[in-house]
Amino acid sequence: MDFKTPLAKATGLGSAKSGTTHWWMQRVSAVAMIPLTIWLLIFLQLCLTATYQETLAWLASPLNSVCLLAWILSAFHHAASGMQVVVEDYVGNEGAKIITVWVIKLSIGFLALAALLAEFRTLAITG
């Protein structure tokens, strides 16, 4: 005889386990990207009009460095989450789905690491 309520039976099973967290993280990263992308557009405009030294000096300021690092982390996380959802929704074969999600996560992680290292190198150059 089973005395569990339907809610108790569903707790910890299926997509209710981690889907809500994934959904919220997509929304949080999307909202964070709004002001960060506006900042990035200002930075790209500066890159087109300023000299190399002026751009490095602007990027070396703590606020601008933090904004660029936050944009890198947020953008790559948001991209990986979005691609994972597409794969989970449209790839039918379970093995192919797992491999594809892992390849996406490793690729995005590598690209994010390269972007972060490039920013840290820029900060080291400016001293």
N, C-alpha and C positions, 0 to 999 in steps of 0.2 A: 504494500500500500504506500502511495506517495502523498505526503502531506505538504509538498512544496507549492507555493503560489506560482502562477504563471510568470510573475516578475522574477522570482527566485530561480526559476528554471532558465530564464533567458539571460540572467546576469552572468557575464564572463563568456558568453557563447557568441559565435558568429561575428558579424561586422560591428556589433555594438561594443566590441572589446576595444578597438582602437580607432574606429572610423570618426568618432566625434572629435578626438584630439587632432587627427589629420585635417579634418574639415576646418577646425578653428585655426590651426597653424597656417593654413592657406589664406584665410581671411586676415589674420594678423600680419602676415608678410605682405599681403596686397595693400593693406592700409598703410603699413610702414613705408612701402615703396612710393606712395604718392608724394610726400614732401621730399623724399630722397631723390626721386627722379627729377623733380623741379630743380633741386640743387645740382644734379648731374647735368641738366641742360644748361644751367648757368656756367658750370665748369667747362662744358664742351664749347660754349660760346667764347669763353676766355681762351681756350686752346687755339681757337681760330684767329683771334685778334692780338693776343699778347705774345711776347717773345718767350723763348724757352726758359730763360732765367726767371722771368716774371711768373710763368706758370709753375715752375718748381717752388718758388717762394710762396705762392698762394697755396699750393698743395701742402707745403710744409707746416702751415699753421695747424695747431691741434684740432680746432673745430672742423676744418676741411678734411684733415686726415681721418678723423672719426666718422665723418659723413661718408667718405669714400669706402672705408672699411665696412660700415653698416650697410651701404648699398650693395657691396659685393656679397656679403653674407646673406642679406635678404633676397637679392635677385637670384642667386644660385639655389638657395633653399626653395624659393617659390617655383623656379623652373623645374627642379627635381620633383617636387610634390605634384605639380601639374602633369608632368610626363608620366609619373607613376600612376596617377588616376586614369589617364588615357589608356595605358597598357592594361591595367586591371579591368577596365571596362570593356575593351575591345579585343584582347587576345584570349582566345578560347582554351588553348592548350596550357595546362597548369605548369608544365616544365618550362615551356617557352616563356611564360609569364614571369616565372621566378628568375630565369636567366636574364631576361630583358630588364627587369627592375634592378637587378644587381649591376648590370652593365651601365645603366643610366646613373645609378648612385655613384659608382666608381668614376665614371667619366666626369660627372658634375663635380664630384669631390676633387678630382685632379685639376680641373679648370679653375675651381675656386681657390685651391692652394696656389696655383700659378699666379692668379690675380693678386692674392694676398702677398705673395713673395715679391711681386713686381712693385706693389705699394711700399712694402718695407724697404726694398732696395732704393726706391725713390727717396724715402725718408732718410736712409743712410747717406745718400749722395748729398742731400741738402744739409746734413750735419746736425 
